[in-house]
Amino acid sequence: MHDLVIRGGTIADGTGAPEFSGDLAIDNGIVTSVGGKAGPARQDIDANGLLVTPGFIDIHTHYDGQATWDPYMTPSSWHGVTTVVFGNCGVGFAPVRKDAHKYLINLMEGVEDIPETVLSEGVRFDWESFPDYLDALERNPRVMDVGAQVPHSALRFYVMGERGALHDSRPEPAEIDRMGALLEEALRAGALGFTTSRTTKHRTKDGRSVPSLSAAEPELFGLAQAMRRAGRGVLEVNSDFGPGELDIMREAAKLAGRPLSCLLVQVNDAPDLWRETLNGVRAARAAGQDANCQVGCRPIGVLMGLETTQHPFVAHPAWRAMSDLPPAERYARLQQDAALRARLTTEIPTDPATARLADMMRRSYPIGAVLNYEPDPATSIGARAAATGANPWAMALDHMLSDGGKGLILHPFENYHAGNLDAVREMLLDDATIAGVADGGAHVGVICDASAPTFLLTHWARDRSRGPGLPREFLVKKHTHDTAAAYGMRDRGTLLPGMKADVSVIDFENLALRHPEVIYDLPAGGRRLMQRATGYRHVFVSGIETLRNDTHTGELPGRLIRGR
């Protein structure tokens, strides 16, 4: 008798093969049969009319801190995700000296928009070495499996001290050797990779560039040699990919003998650069290197509202004068004081910050009753204001005041240069790309892109109206088999006999994203944008049900994944 049989579902098994109907049997946390009719079971799930998929595997998150305090790993666990990997973009919390965690918090707050108060209260820092950090993660029960990577900036700061915080400071040969030894130790202890940031977009909260920004070849190649000695791990990089950058990273990965994974987005000031980068990764693959690009499935953008980090009025003196008030009191004041609203929308400051916010606002889209992440540019605030002669500042404020002050505006600043998602579709279709860049746990005051798995299915396989979609079985493979394979997780990502029983049972016809909202549930009462979903009937991790009808069951079967 089987432990569990999911009966009569439409199975997208993660291999990319055509979907088929049948039963899926699970025993001792392992898939034992797929398709046909399974025998009797201790537990039956009726999946007639439902979609059955492997659990989603999100390899690009920043749950480095949250994984130490939140057993439910929200919002990812509400979107069919059963495995996450963090430590991306060269930032994280290990190794760390006992008197140096404030710098790593400053770095994480600046790069990933996770407030200092949240991290200071939520993260215990009861570790020093990276192996100690892995042990701390392993002690904590949680709803899903997690894996961690070694962040370059933390490693550099640990070895070089304050000099290491300066990206143009060069380590001595002995310091490179020390960093390499610690990286090798971490990889042998189970770290899934080594990550670095080489983008000017990443800065500490106090405005400094990240320590790894301009690390030179001797440092990079010394760390690559450590990866070769360990024989483990992925080399992940977030870079602006200016001239010669990809060549350097390819050489480092080649020296390491390890896979290279590059973040890939379309930027407005160089809208075709992503194709050059992707062509370089294709060339690496053609030459026999293991390389891929992590891509998103919707615009990279920010949400703006009266309670978010960014909105059109944050630099206005009238807003700053009440910015410390509780949100409800600010909203009441705005509602009651017509003179205040007039000042905000007509007395526009002329400073550079306001000019930047004005540009953002005009190229933004009010989020309506029906969520639309591929809006027509003609519906932007700027276009509508120009067409009607309305005041764009007043339009923005009126919308943010709607729904009891909870109205939100979407500003897409990457992956949306042409005003549609055609470039994203092109990215997704490429064999050299995998699903990534959703940033779960990060940028909590401006985005909630950890909901990407739900969007991937609903938009691209069902709802897209401004161009062709993509096959459902292809999308499932992109976010299960392909992401698992990229990190050497050969035990998951497909529904085949012998594979780990991480499974989602989805009411695809009714699968939907809920509206994003600002909530205050982080340590120290910290705020974050949250986006949940409806339509996940059941989610299983190692055959144990963790989600039922979009609600956690209370089971915490998740484990730490250690690289091998």
C-alpha positions in Angstrom: 0.0 0.0 0.0 1.3 3.4 -1.0 1.7 6.2 1.5 0.0 8.7 -0.8 -1.6 8.7 -4.2 -2.5 11.8 -6.1 -5.2 10.5 -8.5 -6.4 11.5 -11.9 -4.5 14.7 -12.3 -3.0 16.3 -15.4 0.7 15.8 -14.9 3.4 18.2 -16.1 6.3 16.1 -14.9 9.1 18.8 -15.3 10.9 17.1 -18.2 9.2 19.3 -20.8 7.4 16.3 -22.2 3.7 16.7 -23.1 1.3 16.6 -20.2 -0.6 13.4 -19.5 -3.3 12.2 -17.1 -2.8 9.6 -14.4 -1.9 8.8 -10.8 1.2 9.8 -8.9 2.3 7.5 -6.0 4.6 8.5 -3.2 6.3 6.3 -0.6 8.7 7.3 2.1 9.0 10.8 0.6 9.9 9.5 -2.8 7.9 9.3 -6.1 7.4 5.6 -6.8 5.1 5.6 -9.8 3.8 8.2 -12.3 0.9 7.7 -14.8 -1.6 5.0 -15.1 -3.6 3.7 -12.1 -1.8 3.3 -8.8 -2.9 0.8 -6.2 -4.4 1.6 -2.8 -3.0 4.2 -0.5 -3.2 5.4 3.1 -4.0 8.8 1.8 -5.8 9.7 -1.5 -5.8 13.1 -3.2 -8.4 13.6 -5.9 -6.7 15.7 -8.6 -9.3 15.3 -11.3 -9.3 18.6 -13.3 -6.1 19.8 -11.5 -2.5 20.3 -12.6 0.2 18.3 -10.9 3.7 19.6 -11.1 7.0 19.3 -9.3 7.6 21.9 -6.6 9.1 25.1 -7.9 12.8 25.7 -7.2 13.7 29.3 -6.8 17.5 29.7 -7.0 17.6 33.4 -6.7 16.4 34.6 -3.3 17.8 36.6 -0.4 16.3 34.8 2.6 19.8 34.7 4.3 18.4 36.4 7.4 14.7 35.5 7.1 15.6 31.8 7.0 16.8 32.1 10.6 13.5 33.4 12.0 10.6 32.5 9.6 9.9 28.8 9.4 7.3 29.5 6.7 9.6 31.3 4.3 6.8 33.6 3.0 5.9 34.6 0.4 7.7 31.8 -1.5 5.8 29.0 0.2 2.5 30.4 -0.9 3.5 30.1 -4.6 4.3 26.4 -4.9 8.0 26.8 -4.1 9.6 23.8 -2.3 13.3 24.7 -2.5 15.1 28.1 -2.4 18.7 29.1 -2.7 20.0 32.3 -1.2 23.4 34.1 -0.7 23.1 35.6 -4.1 24.6 38.8 -5.5 27.7 38.6 -3.2 25.8 39.6 0.0 24.9 37.6 3.0 25.7 37.0 6.7 28.7 34.6 6.8 31.5 34.5 7.5 31.2 37.3 10.1 33.3 38.3 13.0 31.4 38.9 16.2 32.0 42.7 16.1 31.4 43.1 12.4 27.8 42.2 11.7 26.7 45.8 11.6 28.6 46.3 8.3 26.9 43.2 6.7 23.5 44.6 7.8 24.3 48.0 6.3 25.3 46.2 3.1 22.2 44.0 3.0 20.0 47.0 3.7 21.5 49.0 0.9 21.7 46.3 -1.7 18.5 44.4 -0.9 16.3 47.0 0.9 15.8 44.9 4.1 15.6 47.4 7.0 18.4 47.5 9.6 15.9 47.3 12.4 14.5 44.1 11.0 17.8 42.4 10.6 19.3 43.6 13.9 16.3 42.1 15.8 15.7 39.1 13.6 19.2 37.7 12.9 20.9 36.2 16.0 24.4 36.0 14.5 25.2 32.9 16.6 27.8 31.8 14.1 31.2 33.0 12.7 32.3 30.7 10.0 30.2 29.7 7.0 30.1 26.1 8.2 28.8 27.5 11.5 26.1 29.4 9.5 25.1 26.2 7.7 24.8 24.4 11.0 22.6 27.2 12.4 20.3 26.9 9.3 20.2 23.1 9.7 18.9 23.4 13.3 15.9 25.5 12.4 12.7 23.7 11.2 11.1 25.1 8.2 8.4 24.5 5.5 10.8 24.0 2.6 14.3 23.0 1.7 17.0 25.7 1.6 20.5 26.0 0.3 23.1 28.7 0.9 26.0 30.2 -1.1 29.1 32.0 0.0 28.9 35.8 -0.6 32.0 37.5 -1.9 31.5 40.8 0.0 31.1 39.0 3.4 34.2 36.9 2.7 36.3 39.8 1.7 35.3 41.9 4.7 36.0 39.0 7.0 39.5 38.5 5.8 40.5 42.1 5.0 38.6 44.0 7.7 37.7 47.7 6.9 40.0 47.6 3.8 37.8 44.9 2.4 34.8 47.2 2.4 36.6 49.4 -0.2 36.1 47.8 -3.6 39.3 49.4 -5.0 41.4 48.1 -2.2 43.5 45.1 -3.4 44.1 42.1 -1.1 47.6 40.9 -0.4 48.5 37.5 -1.8 48.2 36.0 1.7 44.7 37.5 2.0 43.7 35.9 -1.3 45.0 32.6 0.0 43.0 33.1 3.2 39.8 33.9 1.3 40.4 30.8 -0.9 40.9 28.6 2.1 37.7 29.8 3.7 35.7 29.4 0.5 37.0 25.9 0.0 36.1 25.1 3.6 32.5 26.4 3.0 32.0 24.5 -0.2 33.2 21.3 1.4 30.8 21.9 4.3 27.9 22.2 1.8 27.7 25.7 0.4 26.0 25.5 -3.0 28.1 28.2 -4.7 30.1 31.4 -4.5 28.5 34.7 -5.6 29.8 38.1 -6.5 28.4 41.5 -7.5 30.0 43.6 -10.1 27.2 46.1 -10.7 27.2 49.8 -9.8 23.5 49.5 -8.9 24.5 47.7 -5.6 25.5 50.1 -2.8 25.5 49.9 1.0 22.9 51.9 2.9 25.5 54.6 3.5 26.2 54.9 -0.3 29.4 53.0 -0.8 29.8 50.5 -3.6 29.8 46.9 -2.7 33.2 45.4 -1.8 33.3 43.0 -4.7 32.5 45.6 -7.4 36.0 45.9 -9.0 37.7 42.8 -7.6 40.7 42.2 -9.9 41.7 39.0 -11.7 44.2 37.8 -9.0 41.5 37.9 -6.4 38.8 36.3 -8.6 41.2 33.7 -10.0 42.4 32.8 -6.5 38.8 32.2 -5.4 38.2 30.2 -8.6 41.2 28.0 -7.8 39.6 27.3 -4.4 36.4 26.2 -6.1 38.5 23.9 -8.3 40.1 22.4 -5.2 36.7 21.8 -3.6 35.3 20.5 -6.9 31.9 21.9 -5.9 29.6 24.9 -6.3 28.2 27.4 -8.8 29.9 30.7 -9.6 27.0 33.3 -9.7 27.5 36.9 -10.8 25.4 40.0 -10.9 27.2 42.4 -13.3 26.5 45.4 -15.5 28.5 43.3 -18.2 30.4 46.2 -19.6 33.3 45.6 -22.0 35.3 42.5 -21.1 33.3 41.7 -18.0 31.8 38.5 -19.2 35.2 37.3 -20.5 36.7 37.7 -17.0 33.9 35.7 -15.4 34.1 33.1 -18.1 37.8 32.7 -17.5 37.2 32.5 -13.7 34.6 29.8 -14.2 36.8 27.9 -16.6 39.7 28.1 -14.1 37.3 26.9 -11.4 35.9 24.1 -13.6 32.5 25.0 -12.2 29.2 26.3 -13.7 28.8 30.0 -14.3 25.4 31.6 -13.7 24.8 35.2 -14.8 21.8 37.5 -14.1 20.2 38.8 -17.2 17.9 41.8 -17.5 17.1 44.4 -20.1 18.2 47.9 -19.1 16.7 51.0 -20.6 20.0 52.8 -21.3 21.3 49.8 -23.2 18.3 47.8 -24.3 20.2 45.3 -26.5 23.0 44.6 -24.1 21.2 41.6 -22.7 21.5 39.9 -26.2 25.2 40.5 -26.2 25.6 38.9 -22.8 23.3 36.0 -23.8 25.4 35.5 -27.0 28.5 35.3 -24.8 27.0 32.7 -22.6 25.9 30.7 -25.7 29.5 30.9 -26.9 30.7 29.6 -23.6 28.2 26.7 -23.8 29.3 26.0 -27.4 32.9 25.8 -26.2 31.9 23.2 -23.6 31.5 25.4 -20.5 28.6 24.9 -18.2 26.9 28.3 -18.2 23.5 29.9 -18.0 21.6 33.1 -17.6 19.0 33.7 -14.9 16.0 35.5 -16.3 12.8 36.9 -14.9 9.2 36.4 -16.2 7.7 39.9 -15.7 8.9 43.5 -15.6 11.6 44.4 -13.0 10.0 47.3 -11.2 9.0 49.0 -8.0 5.6 49.4 -6.4 4.8 52.8 -5.1 2.2 53.7 -2.5 1.8 55.8 0.6 3.5 53.1 2.7 6.3 51.9 0.4 9.9 52.9 0.3 9.5 54.8 -3.0 6.7 57.0 -4.3 6.5 60.4 -6.1 6.4 62.5 -3.0 9.1 61.0 -0.7 11.4 64.0 -1.5 8.8 66.7 -1.0 9.2 68.8 2.1 5.5 68.5 2.9 5.8 64.7 2.9 9.0 64.7 4.8 7.4 66.7 7.5 4.9 63.9 8.2 6.9 60.9 7.1 7.4 59.7 10.7 3.7 59.6 11.5 1.9 56.2 11.6 0.4 55.3 8.2 -3.2 55.7 9.3 -2.5 59.2 10.6 -0.7 60.3 7.4 -3.6 59.0 5.4 -6.2 60.8 7.6 -4.3 64.0 7.3 -4.1 63.7 3.5 -7.8 63.0 3.3 -8.8 65.9 5.4 -6.4 68.6 4.3 -7.1 69.8 0.8 -4.3 72.5 1.1 -1.8 69.8 1.9 -2.8 67.8 -1.2 -2.6 70.9 -3.3 0.9 71.7 -2.0 2.1 68.1 -2.8 0.7 68.2 -6.3 1.4 71.8 -7.4 4.4 73.1 -5.4 6.9 70.7 -7.1 10.5 71.0 -5.8 13.2 71.4 -8.5 15.9 69.2 -6.9 17.4 66.2 -8.8 15.6 63.6 -6.6 12.2 65.0 -7.4 13.1 65.2 -11.1 13.9 61.5 -10.9 10.7 60.7 -9.1 8.7 62.7 -11.6 10.2 60.6 -14.5 9.4 57.4 -12.6 5.8 58.6 -11.9 5.1 59.5 -15.5 6.3 56.0 -16.7 4.2 54.2 -14.1 0.8 52.4 -14.1 -1.9 52.5 -11.5 -2.7 48.9 -10.3 -6.4 48.4 -10.8 -8.9 45.8 -9.8 -7.5 43.5 -12.4 -3.8 43.0 -12.0 -1.8 43.8 -15.2 1.9 43.3 -15.3 2.0 44.0 -19.1 0.2 47.3 -19.3 -0.1 49.3 -22.5 2.1 52.4 -22.4 -0.9 54.5 -23.4 -2.3 53.8 -19.9 0.7 55.2 -18.0 0.2 58.2 -15.8 2.2 60.3 -18.1 0.4 59.3 -21.2 -3.1 59.7 -19.6 -2.1 63.1 -18.2 -0.9 64.3 -21.6 -4.0 63.1 -23.3 -6.4 64.6 -20.8 -4.5 67.7 -19.6 -4.7 66.4 -16.1 -2.0 67.0 -13.4 0.1 63.8 -13.2 1.0 64.4 -9.6 -2.6 64.7 -8.6 -3.4 61.5 -10.6 -0.7 59.7 -8.7 -1.8 60.9 -5.3 -5.5 60.2 -6.0 -4.7 56.6 -6.9 -2.5 56.1 -3.9 -5.2 57.5 -1.6 -7.7 55.0 -3.1 -8.7 51.8 -1.3 -8.2 53.5 2.1 -4.7 54.7 1.2 -3.6 51.3 0.0 -3.5 52.1 -3.8 -0.3 51.1 -5.6 1.4 52.2 -8.7 3.7 49.9 -10.8 6.9 51.4 -12.2 8.7 48.9 -14.5 12.3 50.0 -15.0 13.9 46.9 -16.5 12.6 44.3 -18.9 10.1 46.7 -20.3 11.9 49.0 -22.7 9.4 48.5 -25.6 6.4 48.7 -23.3 5.7 45.0 -23.5 7.2 41.6 -22.5 8.4 40.5 -25.9 12.0 40.6 -24.8 11.2 38.6 -21.7 9.5 35.9 -23.8 12.6 35.8 -26.0 14.8 35.4 -22.9 12.6 32.6 -21.5 12.6 30.7 -24.8 16.4 30.4 -24.9 18.0 27.1 -24.0 20.7 29.0 -22.2 18.4 30.5 -19.6 16.8 29.4 -16.4 14.2 31.0 -14.2 15.6 33.4 -11.6 16.0 37.0 -10.4 12.7 37.0 -8.3 14.6 38.2 -5.2 12.4 36.5 -2.6 13.0 38.1 0.8 14.7 41.3 -0.7 13.6 44.8 -1.7 10.7 44.3 0.7 9.6 47.9 0.6 9.4 48.1 -3.2 8.6 44.7 -4.7 7.2 41.3 -4.1 8.5 39.3 -7.0 8.8 36.1 -5.1 5.3 35.5 -6.6 7.0 34.9 -9.9 6.1 31.2 -10.2 2.4 31.9 -10.1 2.8 34.7 -12.6 4.9 32.5 -14.9 2.1 30.0 -15.2 -0.9 32.3 -15.2 0.4 35.0 -17.6 2.5 33.0 -20.0 0.4 29.8 -20.2 -3.1 31.3 -19.9 -3.7 35.0 -19.8 -1.3 36.9 -22.1 -3.2 39.1 -24.5 -0.5 41.4 -26.0 1.4 38.6 -27.8 1.9 34.9 -27.8 2.2 32.8 -24.7 4.3 29.8 -23.9 3.5 26.1 -23.4 2.6 25.1 -19.9 4.9 22.1 -19.8 7.8 24.2 -21.0 7.3 26.8 -18.2 7.1 24.1 -15.6 10.4 22.6 -16.7 12.0 26.1 -16.7 11.3 26.5 -13.0 11.7 23.0 -11.8 14.1 20.6 -13.7 16.2 23.4 -15.2 16.7 25.3 -11.9 17.4 22.1 -10.0 20.0 21.0 -12.6 21.7 24.4 -12.6 22.7 23.8 -9.0 23.3 20.1 -9.2 20.2 19.1 -7.3 19.6 15.9 -9.2 17.1 14.5 -6.6 14.3 16.9 -7.4 12.7 19.0 -10.1 10.9 16.2 -12.0 8.1 13.8 -11.2 9.9 10.6 -12.1 10.2 7.4 -10.0 13.0 7.7 -7.5 12.8 11.5 -7.3 12.1 13.5 -4.1 8.3 13.9 -3.7 8.1 17.7 -3.8 4.8 18.2 -5.6 2.2 20.9 -6.2 -1.5 20.2 -7.0 -2.8 23.3 -8.7 -6.3 24.5 -9.7 -4.9 26.1 -12.9 -8.2 27.5 -14.1 -8.6 29.5 -10.9 -4.9 30.1 -10.2 -4.4 33.8 -9.5 -2.2 36.4 -7.9 -3.8 38.4 -5.1 -3.2 42.1 -5.0 0.1 43.1 -3.4 -0.3 44.8 0.0 1.9 46.4 2.6 2.0 44.4 5.9 3.9 44.8 9.1 4.9 41.3 10.2 8.7 41.4 10.1 10.9 41.6 13.3 10.7 45.0 15.0 7.3 45.5 13.3 9.1 46.0 10.0 7.0 46.4 6.8 7.1 44.5 3.6 5.1 44.2 0.4 3.3 40.9 0.3 1.6 39.1 -2.6 -0.2 35.8 -2.0 -2.0 33.5 -4.4 -5.1 31.4 -4.8 -5.3 28.1 -6.5 -2.7 25.9 -4.7 -4.8 23.0 -3.5 -1.9 21.0 -2.1 1.8 21.4 -1.8 4.0 18.5 -0.6 7.6 18.6 0.5 9.2 15.1 0.7 5.7 13.7 0.6 4.4 15.8 3.6 1.6 18.3 2.9 2.7 21.8 3.7 0.0 23.8 2.0 -3.7 23.0 1.6 -6.1 25.4 -0.1 -3.5 28.2 0.0 -3.0 27.8 3.8 -0.1 26.3 5.7 -0.8 23.0 7.4 1.8 23.6 10.1 4.1 20.8 8.9 7.8 21.8 8.7 9.6 19.0 6.7 12.2 21.3 5.1 15.8 20.6 5.3 19.2 22.2 4.6 20.6 21.1 1.3 24.3 20.6 1.4 26.2 20.6 -1.9 28.1 17.4 -2.8 
